[in-house]
Amino acid sequence: MITQTPLYGLLLVGGKSSRMGEDKASIIYQHNTPEWKRLSALLGEHCDKVFLCHRADQDFGVNAIIDPGEGPLKAIQAALNTHPDVAWLTIACDLPLLNSEALEKLINHRDPSKKATCYASSIDQLPEPLCCIYEPSIAKDVNQAIQAQRFCPRSLLKSAHLLPLDSPLILLNANTPADKVEIDHMLNQTQSEKTLHLQYFAQLKDIVGCDEETVTTSFSTASGLYEELRTRYPFPYKQKQLMLAINDEFMPWETPLQEGDNVVFMPPVAGG
């Protein structure tokens, strides 16, 4: 029987939030509390100690590990190297719907015989690396990946213990102003059901199997609608790769949707 090592919490707050346009860790969604405080408190409910991994030019006045930059895997490496004999429950600061129950489930199903325990994405069923327990045994893999200039943490989780999400929204990221609008509608319960006419072009049409369909959704923006569609169809594109039109006009992703809107998603077209 493998003995479980102590569990520390790691909240990643060192990103530059360039797509959001403001510090994601300081955004207030719930209880008049910045996300870094809300999420570090969640970790504190379940972990022996909690650390924020932030840039050297930041100071939150709490236990810290300096983020060396170059993405989350380097931050995870820094934590593993700082305290090599503990496991790290690592989460990102852009998960405004993450709750204590989801962390409790992850911990209760932790398998220390594996190198990690994490949730499976509701979009592609691949491991979610930024709500994940990293065991000390993964440190060698992390170091080797970084030495080989491979910085995707997901690539190290192929043999992780995977858990299904109780709700596909629990790990919904808030990376852009459109995501923030959608999250605010969800938390304030101001979503309303609406019927929309969708049109698809190029590869999206091939994936869906038709060039148009009518859907009913409670999401408030085109951003939320597209993420909902990604749980149904294996769309390979992120929002920033697509053009969006609503009622024959190009629109930003945070545009509110109205009953009867015609929404068009246009992927990049290869040229020669």
Secondary structure, DSSP 8 states (H G I E B T S, - for coil): ------EEEEEE-----TTTSS-GGG-EEETTEEHHHHHHHHHHHH-SEEEEEE-TT---SS-EEE--SSSHHHHHHHHHHHSTTSEEEEEES--TT--HHHHHHHHHT--TTSSEEEEE-TTT--EEEEEEEE-GGGHHHHHHHHHTT---GGGG-TTSEEE--SSTTTT----SHHHHHHHHHHHTT----EEEEEEE-HHHHHHHTSSEEEEEE--SBHHHHHHHHHTTS-----GGGSEEEETTEE--TT-B--TT-EEEEE------
